[in-house]
């Protein structure tokens, strides 16, 4: 591990020298690449420098302790030695986590799809509540949300909704939300007071750039039509909605949230690129059994990951065995504690695998 850290430290110093060269900004693409690499290495280098300082502090304290006769000074040195040793242990663990292989998609923006599952109208209502939960969370993080398509029901539910999220590290955080979410509660329409179970599925897909996916024009059919919805300027009056059909995969994308056909077309292509990129990632994922086992849960989107029990006011994440009794707060977007626990469990599983190798 420390040989690798020494190599990274040398590379970081090389980057600083390259970035200080005259004319480095003349090539924007190279400059951006160097800045990205420097940004990625900074946390590791800072932690490693602190680690080396703590190790030196331990050596110095041990030498001084051997020569010191004064009881008070010896006590102070012992305390400094103890603190430094404790910090070294913490930094060793931190460095191991920082050296874990990084998901290449972690820095990307995402497309999120929420679809009502089993449960009819109640499932659609739950899907709409999940969307509002994520919308609140995204707002708290000061990220940007952009709805591509929403198929709403007349009672405030959603059969499905697709939206894009732009923000620093969006995929690295929201990827833990992929899977089947289950709700247990008494629907308003239930006269007997029986608890019903309904589901909604969430898919979090990394956004793909044009360089990630090539789309052949002959593989696409583009249809334009009038948008459908609850009214408003341009809705049902202009052919602004766009539907893309990708023949090789059968994927159909519908975008109608913008007034402009050009904007809806751009959104639709962005979503199609993301879905095609995700298909390739899923193929690679399915082919790598070890990678699947190193993740929290199976990584399968049909996996039931969480239950929201309204009568008991609890939320349980089944992948990590976490239960929280603050359902109201969670439904209002307070999901960071669950995500942090998933990240920690994921890192722990990867550390075990790394130690086995």
Secondary structure as UniProt FT lines:
FT   HELIX           2..19
FT   TURN            22..23
FT   HELIX           24..26
FT   HELIX           28..67
FT   HELIX           71..98
FT   TURN            104..107
FT   STRAND          110..116
FT   TURN            118..119
FT   HELIX           120..140
FT   TURN            141..142
FT   STRAND          144..152
FT   TURN            154..155
FT   STRAND          158..166
FT   TURN            168..169
FT   HELIX           170..174
FT   HELIX           175..177
FT   STRAND          179..185
FT   TURN            188..189
FT   TURN            191..192
FT   STRAND          196..206
FT   TURN            210..212
FT   HELIX           217..219
FT   STRAND          220..225
FT   TURN            233..237
FT   STRAND          241..246
FT   TURN            247..250
FT   STRAND          251..255
FT   HELIX           261..287
FT   HELIX           289..293
FT   TURN            301..302
FT   STRAND          304..309
FT   TURN            310..313
FT   STRAND          314..317
FT   TURN            318..321
FT   STRAND          322..324
FT   HELIX           327..331
FT   TURN            332..333
FT   HELIX           336..356
//
